[in-house]
Amino acid sequence: MNKFSQIPQLEKLLSHPRLVTLANRIGRAHVLVVADAFVSELRTSLKTNQNAEVPTIDACAQCVEERCKPILRSLITPVVNATGVVLHTNLGRSPLAKGVWQEAESIASEYSSVELDLTDGKRGKRFSFLTESLSLLVGSEDALVLNNNAAAVFMILKVLGEGGEVIVSRGQQVQIGGGFRIPEILQAAGCKLLEVGTTNVTTIEDICSAITENTKMVLAVHTSNYRIQGFTDFPDLKHIKAALPAHVILAVDQGSGNVDCQIEEEETVRSIIKDGADIVCFSGDKIFGGPQAGWIVGKKNLVEKISKHQLMRTFRVGRAVAALMQVSIVRFLNGKPSIAKSALLQSPETIFERCQAITEHLKPTFKNAISVIEAPFSLGGGSTPTKTFPSYAIQLQIKNPDSIKNALREQERPIIGIVEHDAIILHLITVAETDDAYIEQSLLNLGKR
């Protein structure tokens, strides 16, 4: 028999149930590329060795499926965050609160009144409920939503600072993830940077002595994922505002989106506005807990000027983000906590009890290698980088803990833990209680290997 005829036709191979299921997950085009390469290799192998066995179509489908695993693993996939970092940048920062997606679904997926005023039937202001509600929430005159906080910083500088001088403390000329550098962003926005103070100390006198007739703005920047500690000083915003001449804008990159949490190192947006900031920007997907977005709030004339700039169309959000943000804001207005605030309000004793329950069930498998330990958690996402909060975690002390860490990551729903002091650590503060049984079963399966 001609062995070449035994090689499955590409179309028949793609119709195999394994590959049909796979195509539904990653797209038929991806499976086609891999399957085509596999069939070509079979033909080449037979030309080299005509005595080689041709695998069955089931075996061929299994091989193609295996080769597609790297593509499958590159999908954005739900994971169990057991790292103890609430706003984990690599894991999408803040999850949306339960029910937000479902409430926003019809708004985002059907025709909706994006720019239609339902009162008079005329074209309306884009997302007016969002901006009015956010203004109410933080006590500002007006608000504007963009696609992220980096865009918000850039637009503030571009519209309000271009062609003039912008004063920034040396200790706040930061770089955040992805190479976003304040000095370079100022340059891209057409602003001239005036450095004042030293790395650790900036005074009112430093700021005032740098002001000229060309100065358009003083920019205070959230230092994101680092803090200078020890002998440091930076003047209060209300003192800066009181010292500035009328033509100089006080702008603040608040960054973390803290609206109502009383956290050391993280002023609320409302308090910053109350202290006299003319314009403030922050992230919508960090402590605030909404979808990825950036907010600009402050004086009405300044916000309107930014909203009318030609570049705003480049940075504005779409309907899906706006729908999720709308539901998130209504939750806030009704006093419901964000994911970050919920973590801060969580009782350490409750976390201990959850850890203890899992540990007790796994003792027969792991003996004394498994235990509950005190393990503080952090907010993450560029907020409170030096502050942690009390909690507990599960500790598994075994040889080569990285092997367990990797095995947990390779679960059908990946479990992301950390390795510290030659042990795998699983923080439950960042794990939904409904996932406790999944973690327990996954560890049990690994322990039986």
N, C-alpha and C positions, 0 to 999 in steps of 0.2 A: 504493500500500500504506500502511496505517496504521502510521506509524513508532512509535507508542506500543506497538504489539504486538511490536515488535522488541526492546524493552527486556527483558532477561532477567528471568524471575520470580525472586524472591528465593531461593526454595528450590532452584531449578535452579542459580542462581549459587553458592549455598553448597555444592552438590554437585560443583562443579568441582574436579578433582584438586589444583590449586594451593591452594585454600582449605580443602580437607579436610586436606591436609598442615599448613597453617598452624594450623587449629583444633586439631590434635593437639598443637601446641606451646603455644598461648596460651589455648585454650578456645573452643568454638564460640560462646559468648555474646558474647565480644569481637568476633569476626569478624562476627557477625550485626548488631551495632550499627553497625559501620563500613560493611558492605554495604548495610544499610537506608538509611543516610544518602546513600550513593553513588547508589543507585537513585532516591531522592527528588530528588537534584540533576539526574539525567538527565531526569526528568519535567518538572521546573521549566524546565530548559534548552530542552526541546522546545516547551513552552508559549510561551516567549519567542521562539524561533526555530524554526519548523516545518521549515526547510530544513536544520537541523543534522543531521549524520550520527550515527547510533547506533553506538557501538563494538560489535565482536563480543564474544561471551561470553568469549573468551580475553583480549581487551583489558580487558574489565570486571574479570575476575578479577585481572589483573595490577595494575590501578589500586587495587583493594581491598587487595591484598597490600602494595602500596607504602604505602598509608595506614596499614596496621597496623604498619609498621616501628617507630614510637615505642613501641608496646606490646611488641613483640618485644624491643626493646633494654632495656626495663625489667625483663625477666626476670633473676633471679639467674643469672649465666652464668659458666662457667669462663673464666678469663683467664690469660694468661702474665704473671707479675709480673717485669718487668725494671727495677724502680725501685731495687733495692738496699736496700730496707727489708724485712727478713725478716718482721716482725710488722706488716704494713700494715693499719691499722684499716679503711680503706675497702675493702680486699680480703679481709676476713674474718679478719684476724690470722693465727694459725698454721694452715697446712694440716694436715690429719691425716696421720700417717705412712702410707706405702704399706702396704696390707693391713689397716689398722684397720677401715675401713668393711666390707670383706668378712667379716672375723671377727665383727663385731658384727651382721651382717645378720639371722641367724636369731634371735638374742636379741631384736632390736628388732621383727621382723616377725611372729613367732609367739607363741603363749602361752608365758609364761615365769614363773619363780618370783620375781616382784617382792616379794611379801609372804607367801611361803609357805616355812616351814621344812621342807626336804625330809628332815630327820632324824626329826622326830616328826609331820610332817603338819599341824602347827598354824600359826596365823598368826605370821609371823616379823617381825623388824626389817627395815625397808625398806633395801635396798642395803647389807646388813651387810658383805659382802665388800669393797665399795668403801671404806667408812669404816675398816675394820680394816686394809686394805692401805695406805691413805694414811697412817694413823697409823704403821704400820711404816716407811714410806718416809721420813717426816720426823721420827720420834722423838717423837710426841705421845701423850698418854693417850687421846685420842678425836678424832674428826673428823666433820664434817657437810658435805654437799654441797648447794649452792643453785644457783639459775639464773644468777647472775653475782656478781661481787665487790661491786658496788654494793649488792646485796641483803644480802650478808654483812656489810658495814660497818653497814648500817642495823639489822640484827637484833642485832648485838653491842651497839650503842648502845641500841636499844629495850628489850632484855631485861635487860642488865646495867647500863645507865646511866640509865634513865628515872627522873625525879624527883630526880636528884642532879646534882652538878657533874662535868664532864668537863674535864680540863686538856689543852690543846693548844697547842703552840708557835706563835707568830705566823708563823713561817716555813713552817709546814706546813698552814696553812689554805687549801688549794688548791681550784681548780676543775678538774675533768677534763672531757673531751668530753661534749657534751649538756647542759651546765649543772649537773652534779652538784657542788654546793658543800658542803664540810665544815661550815661554820657553819650552813647551812640544813638539812642533814641532821640535825645535832644537835638543832636546834629541832624538826624534824618528829618526831624520836624521843622528844621530851619531856625532853631534857637541857639543862642550863644550861652554856654554854660559858664556861670560864675561860681567857683568853688569858694566856700567860706569855712572858717573854723579849722579844727584838726580832726583826726580820725575819731577821737573819743570825746571831744568837747567842742560845742558850738554855742556861742552866746548871742544875746540880743545885739550887742555891740558889733559882733562879727557880721551879722545880717545887715544891720542899718548902715554900717560904714561902706558896704558894697553897693548900696542902692544908688543908681544914677537916673537921669531922665529917660534912659533907654531900658530901664528895668521894667519888665512886664509882670514878673511873677516870682514868688517864693514857693518852691516845691518841697514839701515834706514827704519823704518816701518811707513806706513800710519796709523794714529790712528783711522781710520774708523769712528765710530759713537760717538766719544767724543773729546773734546778739553780741554787742560789745559789752563786756562786764567789767566791774571794778570802778575805777575813777572815770565816770562818764557824766555828761550833762548836755541836755538839749532843752531850750526854753519851752514853756507851755505855749500851746497854740494861741490862747487868748492874749498872752503877752506879746507874741509876735504880731498878731492882728492889730493890737492897740498901737504898736510902734510903726506900722507900715503907713506910708503916704497913700492917699486915696487911689492913685493910679496903679498901684501894685496889687495884684491878685494873690491871695493865699490859697494855694491848691494843696490838697492832701491825697496821696495814694494810700488809702486805708488798707487795701489789699485783701484781707481775710474775709470780709463780709460779716463781721460781727455786728449784729443788730441789737441783740438783747441779752447776751451772755455776760455776766460779770466775771471777767477773766483778767488776771494780772497780765500785763504786757499787751493786751488787746483792747484798746479803746473802742467803744461802740460808735457807729456812724452818727447816731443822734448826738452824742456828746461832742464829737468833733465839729459838727455843724453848730451846736450851741456855743462852742468856744470861739466861733467866728470864722471858720473856714468858708471861703466863697464857693469853692467847688471841691467835691470829694469823689473819688472813684474806688470801686471794690469789686471783688469776684462774686458771682452769683452761685457758684458751685462749691464753695468751701464751707465756712461755718454757716452761711446762709442756708445751704442745703438744697438749692434748686438745680436746674440744668446748667450746663456751662454757658456762662454769659458774663458780661461786664456791665456795671452800673455807673452812671455819672449822675450825681445829685448836687443841688446847691441853688445859687441865685438864679432866678428865672431868666434874666437877660443873658447870662452866660450860657446856661443850658440851651436856650433857644438858638443862640449864635452857633453853638456846636451842631445842633440838630439840622440847621439849614446849610451846613457846609457840604460841598459837592462830594467829599470823601465819605460822608455818613452812609451813603448807599452801599459802599464797599463793606462796611462793618456792621450793618444792621442785622438783626436776627430774623429768622424765618418763622412761619406760623407754628411749626412743631415745638420749637423752643419757647415761643411766646405762650403757647397753650400750657406747657408744663410749668412755666414761670407763673402764669396766672393762678393755677391751682395752688402752687407753693405759697404765693403771697396771701391768698385767702386763708390758708392754713395758719400763717403767721398772724394775720389780723384776728383770727379766732383763738389765738393763744396756744396753738399746737406746736410742740418743739421740733426743731430740725434734728437730723441724725446726730450731729455734733453735740447739740444741747442735751439730747436724750442720753448720750454717753456720759456727759458730765453729771447728769442727775441720777445715773444708775448707782444703786447701792453696791459697794464692794462685797458686802455679805452675800448678796444675791449671786454675784459672779462666783464667789467661793463655793456656794452650794452647788451650782451647775458643774464646776470643775470637779468637785468632790464626788458627785454622782457618776460622772464618766470614769473617774479614776477608780472608784470602788468596783465598777463593772469590769474594768480591764486588769485589775490586780491579779486574777488567776493566770492571765496570759503574760503580763510583763513583770510580775512579782514586785520587788522593791525598786525596779527601774522607773516606775511611774509614780508621780506625786503631784501635789498642789503646792505652788510656791507664790509668795508675794511678788507681783510683777507689775509695776506701774505702766500705764498706757499714755500715749501722747495724741494730741489732736492732729498734728502733721499738716500737710498742704501749705507749708510756709507760714504757719501760725504757731505762736508760743514755742519756739524752737528749744528753749532752755527749761521749759516747765513740763512736768509730768504729773499724772494724777493716780491715786492709789487704786490698785486692783489686784486680781489674782490670775494665774494661768496654770495650764497643765505642763509639767516638765517630764520628758522622757529621756533618761540617761542611758544611752546605748553606744556601742562601738560604731563609729562612722555615722553620726546623726544626719550627715548630709544625704545619705542613702534613703533614710526615711523621709526627709524633707522633699527629695526629688520624687520619691514614690507617691507621696501625698499630692504633689503637683501634677502627677500623671493620672490621677483618678478621673473618672468620667466627668465629675464636677470637681475641678482642681481645688485642693485645700492648700492655701498659702500660709506657711508658718515661718518661723525664724530659727536660726541656730545660734545659741549663746552658751559659752562655757562648756563646750562639748556635749550639749544637750539640745534636743528639739523642743521648742517652746511654742505652745498654742494658746493664744489669748482669746478668751471667750467674750471680752467686752466688745469686740468688733464682729462677733458672730451672732446671727439671729438664733434665738433659743430653739427655733424649729429645726435648726441644722445640727443640734447637739447629737442627735441619734445618728446622723450621717457621719460625723466625725468619729464617734464611738465605733461604728461598724467598720469604717475604713481602717482605723487603727487595729481593730480586731483581725481583720483580713490580712493585714501586713504582718501582724504578730504570729499568724499561723503558717507563714511561708517557711 
